[in-house]
């Protein structure tokens, strides 16, 4: 029986490629419902916190429904086609970042012995030293992968021309970067050979991404310094005040609020002081998460993303919360 659970976790694996290849997919015959899933993924889910999708994805595999599993496995390769048509580097970067994080999240939950297949899929150049119980790669092979600034060589682990990975975390971090680089190497698509339905979805995704990107740029150009909480959009105003009143927020709500606060000028200390009001505040965990958010400069969620996470509280007639700030400025 096909392991749909594995395919859903690692849709970029050779096993997933083989599964799709055996289906003998013709782009002209791709069901529009699957393309709708691809569109929704690229517009909303790609910007979500990947951890919140775990239950959603695994409920599908547990049903052992091949039709449903197939449609979700197809999201990855069809998204790559759509992204090739759009040819927008920041959007492709978001796509690669998403799967890099998903890989790390799911693989860290598995015993290293259960990851042998996906390890070889991502980096065939890796070898395993039975005596040391460590994976390693030759320095020459590593350099040919051209991982750039995303992966810093650790020459302290260099022995006889090979780089050894001392533990599982070090190995997975390397593999995640190798995977990201592989995803970023998109193949060119001849638009004349692509079905009209793909071009239509591509245009919708492209316009949506450009509109949210413009909203973000408008905010950066028009606003400077720390934004007063009295000017917060309704969705973030509610989260902010709920937190100050001592209400426990969900993980996804905490994430989006922290990203918003960082995006509108709140410093690390400012954000930590806000989260100290949370009933489940843990300074060590909060400190790590807030630093990561500030360091990575995550984008503030658009309205579709916030709605999909039940964080929207009012129909503001905009596509991105930052557009409300622009309206305030004009008023």
Long-range contacts (C-beta under 8 A, 24 or more apart in sequence): 1-64, 2-66, 2-69, 4-60, 4-61, 4-64, 4-66, 4-69, 4-73, 5-58, 5-61, 5-62, 7-69, 7-73, 8-57, 8-58, 8-60, 8-61, 8-69, 8-72, 8-73, 9-57, 9-102, 9-106, 10-103, 10-106, 10-118, 10-121, 11-73, 11-75, 11-76, 11-77, 12-76, 12-99, 12-121, 12-122, 12-179, 12-182, 12-183, 13-117, 13-118, 13-121, 14-117, 14-121, 15-117, 15-121, 16-73, 16-76, 19-73, 20-73, 20-74, 20-77, 23-70, 25-74, 27-81, 27-194, 27-195, 27-198, 28-195, 30-74, 30-78, 30-195, 30-197, 31-71, 32-197, 33-71, 34-71, 34-74, 34-75, 34-78, 35-78, 35-197, 35-198, 35-201, 37-71, 37-72, 37-75, 38-74, 38-75, 38-78, 38-79, 38-82, 38-201, 39-201, 39-204, 39-205, 41-75, 41-79, 42-79, 42-82, 42-83, 42-91, 42-95, 42-205, 42-209, 43-204, 43-205, 43-208, 43-209, 43-304, 44-302, 44-304, 44-305, 44-308, 45-308, 46-94, 46-95, 46-98, 47-94, 47-299, 47-301, 47-302, 47-305, 48-252, 48-301, 48-305, 48-308, 48-309, 49-251, 49-252, 49-255, 50-98, 50-101, 50-102, 50-105, 51-105, 51-251, 52-251, 52-252, 52-309, 53-102, 54-105, 54-106, 80-183, 80-186, 80-187, 81-189, 81-194, 81-198, 82-198, 82-201, 82-202, 82-205, 83-186, 84-186, 84-187, 84-188, 84-189, 85-189, 85-191, 85-194, 85-198, 85-199, 85-202, 86-202, 86-205, 86-206, 86-209, 88-206, 88-209, 90-209, 90-213, 91-205, 91-206, 91-209, 92-184, 92-186, 93-184, 95-183, 96-180, 96-183, 96-184, 97-180, 99-179, 99-180, 99-183, 100-176, 100-177, 100-179, 100-180, 100-183, 101-176, 103-172, 103-175, 103-176, 103-179, 104-172, 104-173, 104-176, 107-172, 107-175, 108-168, 108-169, 108-172, 112-168, 112-171, 119-171, 119-175, 122-175, 122-178, 122-179, 122-182, 123-174, 123-175, 123-178, 129-164, 132-164, 134-164, 134-165, 134-166, 135-164, 135-165, 135-171, 136-162, 136-163, 136-164, 136-165, 137-162, 137-163, 138-162, 138-163, 139-163, 145-178, 145-181, 146-181, 147-177, 147-178, 147-181, 148-181, 150-177, 150-180, 150-181, 151-177, 151-178, 208-302, 208-304, 208-319, 211-319, 211-320, 212-299, 212-302, 212-319, 212-320, 215-302, 215-318, 215-319, 215-320, 215-322, 215-323, 215-326, 216-299, 216-300, 216-320, 216-322, 218-322, 218-323, 218-326, 219-263, 219-264, 219-322, 219-325, 219-326, 222-325, 222-326, 222-329, 223-264, 223-265, 223-325, 223-329, 224-265, 225-265, 226-264, 226-265, 226-266, 226-267, 226-270, 227-264, 227-265, 227-325, 231-325, 231-328, 232-260, 232-264, 233-316, 233-321, 233-322, 233-324, 233-325, 234-313, 234-314, 234-316, 235-306, 235-311, 235-312, 235-313, 235-314, 235-321, 236-260, 236-321, 238-313, 239-311, 240-274, 243-274, 243-275, 243-277, 243-278, 244-274, 244-277, 245-277, 246-277, 246-278, 246-279, 247-279, 248-278, 248-279, 248-280, 249-278, 252-309, 252-311, 253-309, 253-311, 254-278, 255-289, 255-293, 256-300, 256-301, 256-306, 256-309, 256-311, 258-289, 258-290, 258-293, 259-293, 259-298, 259-299, 259-300, 259-301, 260-300, 260-301, 260-321, 262-290, 262-293, 262-294, 262-297, 262-298, 263-298, 263-299, 263-300, 268-294
